[in-house]
Amino acid sequence: MNICVFLSAADLDDRYTVPAREFAELLGRGGHTLVWGGSDRGLMKVVADGVQAAGGRLVGVSVDFLAASARPNADEMVIARDLAERKALLLEKADAVVIMVGGTGTLDEATEILELKKHGKHTKPVVLLNTAGFYDGLRQQFQRMEDEGFLPLPLTDLVFFAKDGVGALAYLEETAGLQ
């Protein structure tokens, strides 16, 4: 399965890097392909290293202004013209999406993927990997959106919140084949 992972390129502490590495190793051992932003920095590097070391493939989609940070030994690397093209290519190459911890770029990617799913532009499973409760506030906001009628379908049809990588991967393997 080609699993797109949206996540930070920042250098983060162990409460985020250790679970990210564990999830990456699960992906690699499972024979999955990581589809990611292509960076060889920060948490993106941690995940790419883990997938590759465990035998998985790497498909990166970088963007022209970040090409200097692209991973040199990815199995495949595409350089997009801009962030919009990058997001479209990442989704196109993926069978499923996992959103890990990140900043505004990751949040932008997450909301666009969910908006496209809400409008039926894709049916790929989406998981928010809620490492160390990072997305508790976002989950609360999404629940409020659902409760107050802002979502045209149940939140559970849009996104699955996983507390760890094992739960995230189990959900993806169970649902990705049902599309």
C-alpha positions in Angstrom: 0.0 0.0 0.0 1.2 3.5 -0.8 0.7 5.5 2.4 1.0 9.3 2.2 2.3 10.8 5.5 2.0 14.5 6.1 4.3 15.6 8.9 6.8 18.1 10.1 10.3 18.7 8.8 11.3 20.2 12.1 13.7 18.6 14.6 11.6 17.4 17.4 12.1 15.7 20.8 11.7 12.1 21.7 8.0 12.2 22.5 7.4 12.7 18.8 10.5 11.0 17.1 10.3 7.7 19.0 6.6 7.0 18.0 7.3 8.3 14.5 10.3 5.9 14.1 8.2 3.0 15.4 5.4 3.7 12.9 7.9 4.0 10.1 9.4 0.6 11.0 5.9 -0.9 10.9 5.3 0.6 7.4 8.6 -0.8 6.1 8.2 -4.2 7.7 4.7 -4.4 6.2 6.1 -3.8 2.7 4.4 -0.5 2.4 5.6 2.5 0.4 6.0 5.9 2.1 4.8 8.7 0.0 5.9 12.0 1.7 7.1 15.5 1.2 10.5 14.3 0.3 12.5 16.2 2.9 15.7 14.7 4.4 15.3 16.9 7.5 13.6 16.6 10.9 10.7 14.3 11.5 10.4 13.7 7.8 13.9 12.2 7.8 13.2 10.1 10.9 10.2 8.5 9.2 12.0 8.0 5.8 15.0 6.5 7.6 12.8 4.1 9.5 10.8 3.0 6.4 13.9 2.5 4.3 15.8 0.6 7.0 12.9 -1.8 7.5 12.6 -2.5 3.8 10.0 -0.1 2.5 10.1 2.1 -0.5 10.3 5.9 -0.5 8.4 8.1 -2.9 9.0 11.8 -2.3 7.2 14.8 -3.7 9.2 17.9 -2.9 8.6 21.4 -4.2 11.0 23.6 -6.2 11.9 26.0 -3.3 12.7 23.0 -1.0 14.5 20.8 -3.6 17.8 21.4 -1.9 16.5 19.5 1.2 15.1 16.6 -0.8 16.3 13.1 0.2 19.0 12.0 -2.2 18.4 8.2 -2.0 14.6 8.0 -2.3 13.4 5.4 -4.7 11.5 8.1 -6.5 11.5 11.9 -6.2 9.3 14.3 -8.0 9.8 18.1 -7.7 6.5 20.0 -7.9 6.2 23.6 -9.1 4.3 24.8 -6.0 2.6 23.6 -2.8 -0.8 23.1 -4.5 0.7 20.7 -7.1 2.7 19.0 -4.4 -0.5 18.2 -2.4 -2.3 17.0 -5.5 0.6 14.7 -6.4 0.9 13.3 -2.9 -2.8 12.4 -2.9 -2.6 11.0 -6.4 0.3 8.6 -5.5 -1.4 7.4 -2.2 -3.8 4.7 -1.3 -4.3 6.1 2.2 -3.2 9.2 4.2 -1.7 9.5 7.7 -1.4 12.9 9.3 1.3 13.1 11.9 2.5 16.0 14.1 3.4 19.1 12.3 2.9 22.9 12.0 0.9 25.1 9.7 2.0 23.2 6.5 0.8 19.9 7.9 -2.4 21.5 9.1 -2.9 23.0 5.6 -2.4 19.5 4.1 -4.7 17.9 6.6 -7.6 20.3 6.1 -7.3 20.2 2.3 -7.3 16.4 2.3 -10.4 16.3 4.5 -12.2 19.0 2.5 -11.6 17.0 -0.7 -12.9 13.8 1.0 -15.9 15.7 2.4 -16.8 16.7 -1.2 -16.3 13.2 -2.6 -13.1 14.0 -4.5 -11.4 11.0 -3.0 -12.4 8.1 -0.7 -9.0 7.2 0.6 -8.8 6.4 4.4 -7.4 9.3 6.4 -5.9 8.8 9.9 -4.8 11.5 12.3 -2.0 10.0 14.3 -2.6 11.7 17.7 0.9 11.2 19.2 1.1 12.5 22.8 -2.4 14.0 22.4 -1.0 16.5 19.9 -4.4 16.7 18.0 -6.7 16.6 21.0 -7.7 20.3 20.4 -8.3 19.7 16.7 -10.4 16.6 17.5 -12.5 18.7 19.8 -12.9 21.4 17.2 -13.9 18.8 14.5 -16.4 17.3 17.0 -17.9 20.8 17.5 -18.2 21.2 13.7 -20.1 17.9 13.5 -22.3 18.6 16.5 -23.3 22.1 15.2 -24.0 20.9 11.7 -20.9 22.2 9.8 -20.1 18.7 8.4 -22.4 17.1 5.9 -21.3 13.6 6.9 -20.2 12.0 10.2 -16.7 12.9 11.4 -15.9 9.1 11.6 -16.5 9.0 7.8 -13.9 11.7 7.3 -11.0 10.8 9.6 -10.0 8.1 12.1 -8.1 9.3 15.2 -5.4 6.8 16.2 -3.4 7.1 19.4 -0.5 5.1 18.1 1.1 3.7 14.9 -0.2 0.1 15.5 -3.8 1.4 15.6 -3.2 3.7 12.6 -1.8 0.9 10.4 -4.4 -1.6 11.5 -7.2 0.8 10.5 -5.5 1.5 7.1 -5.0 -2.2 6.3 -8.6 -2.9 7.2 -10.2 0.0 5.3 -7.9 0.6 2.3 -9.0 -2.6 0.6 -12.7 -1.6 0.9 -12.6 1.3 -1.5 
